[in-house]
């Protein structure tokens, strides 16, 4: 789930991203996952993941250990995407959570008191890209996560009409083209347009 969140974030920034297997191999090299004797992996270890994204993809990833809904909204308001640790049963929000943490989702937007997120383990379209009240989200949350600096500036209507204006703009990384510039505007009034890969 962590690698799926990273892939969605990089596609939002760059318009493309390596495969999940490439991410997994690289993250293993950095100790972001730990291989178990049976062949499985356990993780994601946040600080090692942060080193991996910085070195391999020039993506700053801040580890946060006090990630309540207010902090999530603050990070989103500063143009970041947030990988949040939640219980996998967040896909059934009407139920009481059996615990918190153990699964990662990519929070992409907020509006009023609602948080919008992509859930790699969502079993329906509605749970794959979901919007929940922050209080409901918080019941499943472990209050730890990672803020990804995706170089997003506030949406400018002229950019949609003339996306070539974004090329060479200091708010975007070098080499950004019209498709990338449009993708980079992933949050307009809290509405996400980050591509979903479940």
SVG drawing of the C-alpha trace seen along z (x, -y; Angstrom):
<svg xmlns="http://www.w3.org/2000/svg" viewBox="-22 -33 42 52">
<polyline fill="none" stroke="black" stroke-width="0.4" points="0.0,0.0 2.9,-2.4 4.4,-1.8 0.9,-2.4 0.6,-5.7 4.1,-6.7 3.3,-5.8 0.1,-7.9 2.0,-10.8 4.8,-10.7 2.3,-10.4 0.6,-13.5 3.9,-15.3 5.6,-14.0 2.9,-12.4 4.7,-9.0 6.3,-6.7 8.2,-3.4 6.5,-0.1 5.5,1.0 8.2,3.7 10.9,1.1 9.7,-0.8 9.7,2.3 13.3,3.3 14.6,-0.2 12.8,-0.6 14.2,2.8 17.7,1.5 17.1,-1.4 15.7,0.8 12.2,-0.6 10.9,2.9 12.4,5.9 12.4,9.3 11.1,12.1 12.4,15.7 9.3,16.9 9.9,14.6 7.4,11.9 8.2,8.3 7.2,6.2 7.1,2.4 6.9,-0.4 9.6,-2.0 8.9,-5.7 12.4,-7.2 14.1,-4.8 11.3,-5.4 11.9,-9.1 15.6,-8.6 14.6,-6.4 12.2,-9.0 14.7,-11.9 17.7,-10.1 15.9,-8.2 13.1,-10.6 14.1,-14.0 10.9,-13.9 11.0,-15.3 9.0,-13.2 8.5,-14.4 7.8,-11.8 5.0,-12.9 4.3,-11.2 1.4,-13.4 -0.8,-13.3 -4.3,-14.3 -6.9,-15.7 -5.8,-19.3 -2.3,-18.5 -3.5,-16.6 -5.5,-19.7 -2.4,-21.9 -0.1,-19.7 -2.7,-19.6 -3.1,-23.4 0.7,-23.7 0.5,-21.8 1.5,-18.4 0.0,-14.9 -0.2,-12.9 0.4,-9.2 -1.5,-8.3 -1.4,-5.1 -5.0,-3.8 -6.6,-0.4 -7.5,1.4 -11.2,1.6 -11.5,-2.1 -13.1,-0.8 -16.1,0.1 -16.4,-3.1 -19.8,-2.3 -18.2,0.4 -16.2,-0.1 -12.5,0.2 -10.8,3.3 -7.7,1.2 -5.6,-1.7 -2.8,-1.7 -1.2,1.1 -2.4,-0.2 -1.5,-3.3 -3.8,-5.6 -3.0,-8.7 -4.9,-11.8 -5.3,-14.2 -7.8,-16.9 -10.1,-18.4 -13.3,-20.5 -15.2,-21.6 -14.7,-18.8 -14.2,-16.0 -11.0,-14.3 -10.6,-12.8 -8.2,-9.9 -7.1,-7.1 -7.2,-3.7 -5.1,-1.0 -7.2,1.7 -10.6,0.2 -12.8,3.0 -15.3,0.8 -15.0,-2.4 -16.4,-4.4 -13.9,-3.0 -11.0,-3.2 -11.4,-6.9 -13.3,-8.0 -14.4,-11.0 -15.1,-10.7 -15.8,-13.1 -12.5,-13.8 -13.8,-12.4 -14.6,-9.1 -11.2,-9.0 -9.6,-9.7 -11.2,-6.6 -9.1,-4.4 -6.0,-6.5 -2.7,-5.7 -1.8,-9.4 1.5,-8.9 2.3,-9.3 4.4,-11.0 3.9,-14.4 5.1,-14.4 6.3,-17.7 4.8,-17.6 5.5,-21.2 1.9,-22.2 0.8,-25.8 -2.8,-27.1 -4.9,-26.4 -4.8,-29.3 -7.7,-29.2 -5.4,-30.6 -3.2,-27.5 -6.1,-25.3 -6.8,-27.4 -3.1,-27.8 -1.1,-25.0 2.0,-25.8 2.4,-28.7 3.5,-26.3 6.6,-25.2 9.6,-27.0 7.5,-28.2 9.6,-28.0 6.7,-26.5 7.1,-23.3 10.1,-21.0 12.2,-21.2 10.8,-19.4 7.1,-19.7 4.9,-19.7 1.2,-20.5 -0.1,-17.1 2.1,-17.2 1.1,-20.8 -2.6,-19.8 -1.9,-16.7 0.0,-18.9 -3.2,-20.8 -4.5,-17.8 -6.5,-19.9 -9.0,-22.4 -11.3,-23.4 -10.4,-20.1 -11.4,-18.0 -8.6,-15.5 -7.6,-14.5 -4.7,-12.2 -4.8,-9.1 -5.8,-6.0 -3.9,-2.7 -5.4,-0.1"/>
</svg>
